Amino acid sequence: MAKIIIDGHEIEAKAGATVLEEARNLKIDIPTLCYHKDLSSFGACRLCTVEIKVNGKWQLAASCQTEAAAGMEVRTNTDSVRESRRLAAALLYFRYPQTGAIRDMAVKLGVDVQEAAADSQDCILCGLCTRTCHEIVGVNALTFKDRGLARDVDEPKIEFDTSVCIGCGSCAFVCPTGFVRMEAVDGKRIIWDKVFKMAACNVCGRYFAPVEQLEFISKTTGVAVSQLMTCVSCR
């Protein structure tokens, strides 16, 4: 436990907790697009900026990546913080001007947004899908490729490995913009342009999960696929 002060509130922060987590425990609103409480921090969107007092001086830091430390002082709503968040939102809006989630965040943070149809669902490289696939599902079908000479990549992108994807749809669930789309058609699921055969519940006959997902669960748990052929509602 570490005593810290956030916006004048002195609290006992949990060991390993981030400033963002402790601020949200105090019901302090800090915007994010690349953060999820069950995933590692990524710090891509920079919307969660706060001010932290270090060696007597205030400096800006991403709250999702800053671990609470004894004696730390944090301010979440100063002019500098608001301007930093507004600038981060403006940069996102400049790159993705027709993406609904980006436009909404830009408006919330004071960016002048032009009238336009919010009909795009761009990948904003938040990394939520890759982290979910790796850390929660444990499949590693999605990989974040950053720019760089050694990587032979012109622009950052998400790479999809069709050979290992199990079609669980977790990436679509966490995607903040709708870029990752999942469709259900005639007993099949389509995601990342890969088609998965769906398994029908032995009890009610409803399609409830991709066969490849059940096979993956069987392989990792040792439970026979035949024992997994019942949907949640019928168990």
C-alpha positions in Angstrom: 0.0 0.0 0.0 1.2 3.5 -0.8 -0.3 6.8 0.3 -0.9 9.2 -2.6 -2.9 12.3 -3.2 -5.2 12.6 -6.2 -7.0 16.0 -6.6 -6.6 16.6 -2.9 -7.9 13.2 -1.9 -5.4 11.2 0.2 -5.8 7.5 -0.4 -4.0 4.2 0.2 -3.2 2.9 -3.3 -3.0 -0.8 -3.8 0.4 -2.4 -4.6 1.0 -2.3 -8.4 -2.1 -0.1 -9.1 -1.8 2.6 -11.7 -2.8 6.2 -11.2 -5.7 5.7 -13.7 -7.1 2.8 -11.6 -6.9 4.7 -8.4 -8.5 7.8 -9.9 -11.4 5.8 -11.3 -11.9 4.3 -7.9 -12.5 7.8 -6.7 -15.0 8.2 -9.5 -12.8 10.7 -11.3 -13.5 10.7 -15.1 -10.3 10.2 -17.1 -10.9 9.6 -20.9 -9.3 6.6 -22.6 -9.5 4.7 -25.9 -6.7 2.2 -25.7 -7.2 1.1 -22.0 -9.1 -1.9 -20.6 -9.0 -2.9 -16.9 -8.3 -6.6 -17.7 -5.4 -5.9 -20.1 -1.9 -4.6 -19.9 -1.4 -0.8 -20.4 -0.4 0.3 -23.9 -0.4 4.1 -23.7 -1.2 4.6 -27.3 -4.0 7.2 -27.2 -2.5 9.6 -24.6 -6.0 10.7 -23.6 -5.5 9.7 -20.0 -2.8 12.3 -19.3 -2.5 13.7 -15.8 0.0 15.9 -13.9 2.3 14.2 -11.4 4.6 16.0 -9.0 8.2 14.7 -9.4 11.1 16.2 -7.4 9.0 19.3 -6.7 8.0 19.8 -10.3 4.7 19.0 -12.0 5.0 17.0 -15.2 2.5 15.3 -17.6 2.3 11.5 -17.7 0.0 8.8 -19.0 -2.0 7.7 -16.0 -2.6 4.2 -17.4 1.2 3.5 -17.4 2.1 5.3 -14.2 2.2 3.2 -11.1 1.1 4.8 -7.9 4.1 5.4 -5.6 4.3 6.5 -1.9 4.2 10.3 -1.6 2.9 10.9 -5.1 0.7 13.9 -5.8 -1.6 13.8 -8.9 -3.8 16.4 -10.5 -6.3 15.3 -13.1 -8.1 18.5 -14.2 -5.6 21.4 -14.7 -5.3 23.6 -17.7 -2.2 21.7 -18.8 -4.0 18.3 -18.5 -7.0 19.5 -20.4 -4.9 21.0 -23.2 -2.8 17.8 -23.5 -5.9 15.7 -23.8 -7.5 18.1 -26.2 -4.3 18.0 -28.4 -4.3 14.2 -28.3 -7.9 14.1 -29.3 -7.3 16.6 -32.1 -4.5 14.5 -33.5 -6.7 11.5 -33.6 -9.5 13.5 -35.2 -7.2 14.8 -37.8 -6.3 11.3 -38.8 -9.7 9.7 -38.4 -12.2 12.5 -39.0 -15.2 10.3 -39.9 -14.8 7.7 -37.2 -17.6 8.0 -34.7 -15.7 7.0 -31.5 -13.0 9.5 -32.4 -15.4 12.3 -33.2 -17.3 11.8 -29.9 -14.1 11.9 -27.9 -12.9 15.0 -29.7 -16.2 16.8 -29.0 -16.0 15.8 -25.3 -12.5 17.2 -25.0 -13.2 20.5 -26.7 -12.0 19.9 -30.3 -13.8 21.8 -33.0 -15.4 19.0 -35.1 -16.7 19.8 -38.5 -20.1 18.5 -39.6 -19.7 15.2 -41.5 -21.1 11.7 -41.7 -19.5 9.6 -39.0 -19.6 6.5 -41.2 -16.1 5.2 -41.0 -14.8 2.5 -38.7 -11.1 2.9 -38.9 -8.5 1.0 -37.0 -6.9 3.5 -34.7 -4.1 1.2 -33.6 -5.2 1.1 -30.0 -3.9 -2.4 -29.6 -6.9 -3.6 -27.6 -7.5 -6.5 -30.1 -3.9 -7.7 -30.1 -3.7 -7.6 -26.3 -7.0 -9.4 -25.8 -6.0 -12.1 -28.3 -2.6 -12.6 -26.5 -3.4 -12.0 -22.9 -7.0 -13.2 -22.5 -7.6 -15.8 -25.3 -4.0 -17.0 -25.5 -4.1 -17.6 -29.3 -1.9 -14.8 -30.7 -3.7 -14.6 -34.0 -3.3 -10.8 -34.0 0.0 -9.0 -33.9 0.8 -5.3 -33.7 3.4 -4.4 -36.3 5.1 -1.0 -35.5 6.9 1.1 -38.0 10.7 0.8 -38.3 13.6 -0.2 -40.7 14.2 -3.5 -39.0 10.5 -4.4 -39.3 10.1 -3.6 -43.0 6.8 -1.8 -42.2 5.8 1.5 -43.8 3.0 2.2 -41.4 1.9 0.5 -38.1 -0.7 -2.1 -38.7 -2.5 -5.2 -37.2 -1.5 -8.5 -38.8 -3.9 -11.4 -38.8 -2.8 -15.0 -38.8 -5.7 -17.0 -40.2 -4.1 -20.3 -39.4 -4.4 -19.9 -35.6 -7.6 -17.7 -35.2 -10.4 -19.6 -33.4 -13.2 -17.1 -34.3 -14.0 -16.3 -30.6 -14.9 -12.7 -31.5 -13.1 -11.2 -28.4 -11.3 -8.7 -30.7 -14.6 -7.5 -32.1 -16.0 -7.1 -28.6 -13.2 -4.8 -27.4 -12.7 -2.8 -30.6 -13.7 0.8 -29.8 -14.5 1.9 -33.4 -16.2 -1.1 -35.0 -13.2 -1.8 -37.3 -13.2 -5.5 -36.3 -16.5 -6.8 -37.6 -18.1 -10.1 -36.9 -21.0 -11.4 -39.0 -23.3 -14.5 -38.6 -24.6 -16.0 -41.8 -26.3 -19.4 -42.3 -24.6 -21.2 -39.4 -21.3 -19.6 -40.1 -19.3 -16.8 -38.4 -17.2 -14.4 -40.5 -14.5 -12.4 -38.8 -11.3 -10.9 -40.3 -12.5 -12.4 -43.6 -12.2 -15.9 -42.3 -15.3 -18.1 -42.3 -15.9 -20.4 -39.2 -18.4 -23.2 -39.0 -20.6 -22.8 -35.9 -21.5 -25.6 -33.5 -25.1 -26.2 -32.7 -26.2 -26.8 -29.1 -27.1 -30.5 -28.5 -30.1 -29.4 -26.4 -31.7 -26.3 -28.1 -30.0 -26.5 -31.5 -28.9 -22.9 -31.4 -25.6 -22.1 -33.0 -23.4 -20.8 -30.1 -19.7 -21.1 -30.8 -17.2 -21.8 -33.6 -16.1 -25.4 -33.9 -12.5 -24.2 -33.9 -13.1 -22.4 -30.6 -14.5 -25.5 -29.0 -11.6 -27.6 -30.3 -9.1 -25.0 -28.9 -10.9 -25.2 -25.5 -10.8 -29.0 -25.6 -7.1 -29.0 -26.4 -6.2 -26.5 -23.6 -8.4 -28.0 -20.9 -8.4 -31.7 -21.7 -12.3 -31.7 -21.9 -13.7 -33.7 -24.8 -15.3 -31.6 -27.5 -18.5 -33.8 -27.1 -18.8 -32.4 -23.6 -18.6 -28.8 -24.8 -21.5 -29.0 -27.2 -24.1 -27.4 -24.9 -24.7 -23.6 -24.9 -24.6 -21.5 -21.8 -28.4 -21.2 -21.6 -28.9 -25.0 -21.7 -26.2 -26.0 -19.1 
